[in-house]
């Protein structure tokens, strides 16, 4: 049975998709069978594995609307042990179209139940919003991984996200847990960055991963080549950090 983890943060630009893509790759490199579900209409996780627009005809939108079976939607990324459920811009319409469905919050959970036995980990890349797509992901997941940029405004966003998780626990999914927080875009030469890191660790304690993801140009370059940074430049500080994060995650 797969461990299902939603990567969520309603603030954009915090490295959420980058973390999803590279953590999934790192787990696969450790011999785990991994499925990454691109739950963001921007489809950046799909792009991050080199998929063009014409390769996304089978996608999450069709699964949520009941037009496709999840098993036939899954595609290989070309990386051993790592599969993908793609997304395209049509997924944005699901926010509106699903409102007329019964138990609309459970659409993704029910779909993933048909394949969870085939994987060790299922990672869901959520959109940077707290709408119906993110709620579907949080209901489907057993836990939440929060990528958090080491800057002041991120702390405010974290508070909102924690409140949302608590509301979902009370109303729909009482077993939902915070798997952890991973600090991204860290530059310890910056005093503010260090202060934010200290505050987050003081607030959440062991929930914050020891591994941090540094600011690294290779991480930014890799998606334009359709590759995770671990494949694009294994020796870069960014790649090493994500490999270390995958190892720390497996220890948890």
N, C-alpha and C positions, 0 to 999 in steps of 0.2 A: 504493500500500500504506500503510495507516494506521500511524502511530506509536501503539502501545498502551502506556498508562501507568496503573499501579495507584497509587491514592492510599491509603496504608496507615499506620496507627499503632494499635497494640493498646490504647493509652490513649484513653479516650473524652473528649469535651469539648475537643478540641484544635483544632477548626475544620476538621476533615477534610472533612466533607460540604459545609460552606459554601465551602471552597476548591474542591471539585470542581464545584459548581454555578456559581460565579462565574468560575472559570477557563475552564470550558467556554463560558460566555456570552461572555467576553472574546475567546476564540479565534474564536468564530463572528462576533463583531463585526469581527474582523480579516479576515474573508472566508474563513475555513477551514470545511470541512465536518466537523462534530464529532458523535460519538455518545457519550453518557454512559450507562454501565451502572450501575444502582443494585444493588450487591451486598450491601446491608445489609438484614436482615429488618425493621429499623425503618422502612425506606422513606422516610427523611428527604429524600433527594435528589429522589425522586418528588414528595413534598409541596412541596419548594422550588420546583417548577415549576407548582404549582397543581393537581395531579391529585388528585381525590377517590378514595375507596376503590372506588367502583363503576366507575372508569376504569382499574382495574389487573387486569382479568380475564386479560389477556395479560401475562405477567410472566416474570421470570428463573427462578423456581422451575420453571415448566412447561418452559422451555428446557433446564434442567439435567437434568430427569427424562426428557427426550425426548418430552414430551407436546405440545410446540409447536415450530415452526420459528422460528429467530431473526428471519428476514426479516419474518415476519408479526407478530412481537411488537413490533417497533420502532414507536414513535409520535412524531409531531412535537410539539415543545414549544410551538409557536406562534412560536418565535424562528427567524428565517431561518438555515438552515444548521445547526441544532441539533436532534438527535433523542435519544430516550430509550428505554431498556429499563427498564421499571418494576419495582418490588419491592413485595411485601406480606409480612405476617407469616408466610405459609406457607413463605417461604424458609428460616426457621429449621429446618424439618423436613428440609431437604435435607442438613444436616450429618449426620443419622442415616441417611436413606434412601440416600444415595450410597455409604455404606460397603460395600454389596453389589455395586456396579458395578465392572467391570473398568476400569482406567485412569481412575479417578474424578477424579484430579487434573487431567485433560486435558479435562474436559467443556466448560468455558468456552472454552478455547483452540480446540477444534474448532468450536464454535458461531461464534466471532468470525471464524474463517477464511472463513466463507461470506459475510461482508459487508465485510471489511477493505478491499477495493478501492474501496468507495464512499465512504470517509472519509479525511480527512487525519489526524485524531486520534480515538482511542477512549480515553476516561477511565473507569476502573473505580473506583467508590467502595466501598471495602472496609468490612466491619464492624469494630468496635473489639475484635477478638479475633484470635488466630492459629490458627483452626480451618480446616476443610476449605474453606469459602467463600473465605477469604483466600488459602489455598494455591492454589486454582483461579485466583484473580486474578493471583497472582504468577507462576504457570506460564504464563498467557495473555499476560502483559505482556512487553514488551521492557525496561522500566525501571520504577523505583519513585520516586514523588514523596512525600516525607514531610512532612506539615504538623506543625509542632512548636510547641507553646505555650511561650512564653518564661517558664518557671518551673522550679524545682529538680527536681521529680519527673519532669518530661519527659525529663531527661537519662538517668535510669535506664531509662525506657521505651525510649528511643532505642537504648541498648545492647542490650536484648533483641531489638528489631526487627532490628538489624544482624546479630545472631547468627542469627536465623531466615532472613534473606535469604541469608546465607552458606551455611547448611545446604541451602537449596533449590538454590543454585548448584552445590553439590557433588553433590547426590543426583539432581536432576531437570533443572535449567535452567542450564547453565554460562554462558550468555550474558546472564543477568539482570544489570542494572546499576542503580546508584542514579542517577536522573536529577537529583535535587537535594533539598534541604531548604528549606522555606519557613517562616519564623518567623511565628507568628500571635499575636494578642491582645497585641501589643507596646505597652508604655507606657514610653517612655524617661525619664519622670519618676521611675520606680521603679528604684532602684539595683540590686535583685536581678535585675530584668528585663534591665538592661544587662549585668550580670555573666554571666547565662546566655547572652545573645547573643554576648558576647565569647568564652566558653568553646566554644560550638558552632562559631563561625567559626575558632577556633584548632584545633579538632579535625578539622573536615571541609573547611576551606579554601574553594576555589572551588565546592564542591558546594552551598554555602549561597547561596541567591539574595540578591542585593543588595536587592531589594524585600522589605519586611516589611509584614505586614498589621496595622494598628493596632487597638487596642480602639476600637470605634465602635458607637454605639447603633443606627445605621441598618442595620448588618450583622445585628444581632440581631432587628430588627423585620421585615426583608424576608420571611423565610419564612412569617410569619403572614399575609402578603398573597399568598402563592403566587408570589413573584417573586424573581429574583436581585437583589442590592442594586444592581447596575449599571442595572437597569431601575427599581427602586424609588426610588432617589435618586442619579442620576448624578453630582451635585456633591458628594456626601459623601466624606469621606476614605477610607472603606472601598471605595467604588466605584472611586475613582481608583487606589487601591493594587492592586486586582485587574486593572484595565486595564493598569497598569504591569507587573504580574506576567506577564500574557499576552504583552506585548511582549517582555519579557526572555526568556520561554520560547521565543518564536519565534526570537530571536537565537541561542539555544543550538542 
